Structure formats: C-alpha cells, structure tokens
Amino acid sequence: MARLRQDFDRFRSDFEELLWPLETPLTRALSVVPSVETRVPYVDLEDRGKDFLLTAEMLGFKKEDVDIQVADDAVEIKATMGWKYDDKTKRYICKERACEPFYRMVELPEEVKADAAQANMKDGVIEVVLPKKTPKQKKKVLIK
C-alpha cells in the first residue's frame, strides 16, 4: 500500500508540473494564503441601435457606494460594501460580515459618448445608458 501511495504521489507531482511548469514550491506555498475575493456583478449589455443599455446587479449596495467610470470603449463599475467593527465596547462571539470589493470592466463593441452616459439605480439594479458616437448602419443580407 505504501508503494502504491508513493507511485501515486510521484504521478500527481509529474502531472502538476505538466500543468503548471512555472510554479515553484514558494508560489505553491503562497497559494494557500487567503486572499481578498472580489465579487463580479452579473451584467447584461443590450444594443438598442442608437445606444447601449448596461444593466448590472448591485444587490445590497447603496448608490453612494458605487463608482461608475465610462470611457469611449469600456465601462468600469467599482463598489465596496461591508461592515466596520470599530466599536471596541461590543463583545462579538462571531464576526463573519466583512468588506467586499466589487469590480467589473465591460468592453463595448462600439465607441460611446462618455460624457452623455446616464445611470439609474433601483432595487439593487443599475442601468447605464450609453449613447453611441456614430451608430453603425446594419444591412440585411438575403440568403440565396
């Protein structure tokens, strides 16, 4: 049984080196260090002809905590939600709520007028209207 375990460990080690050849023992050891996770919002991007409508789920966020940056070819949404445990007089048994960063960058298929973008938030959903600079004309092609 010990021989079988050694063979399997060697096989797994060789297999891992094939998949991750640049990984060193140091990087493998550092990968077990916990990191801060960033939530990525679900988004829909709709082409409405003269503009795009970007809809993002931002459940639990206040509009004051959300930062939207619009460039000619992309939209960036950032936010941080969480609780601060500054009150030293409270005696917590368990503290599981924490600050969570939130980030999403969406590349746009056409250039937009960044200065004309408008955003609205209702019931935890943000809608960003992004007027196109020059809407592309589409032509229907008949199939023969």
Helices and strands as residue ranges (DSSP letters): H 2-19, H 25-30, E 43-47, E 51-57, G 63-65, E 66-70, E 74-81, E 100-107, G 114-116, E 118-122, E 125-131
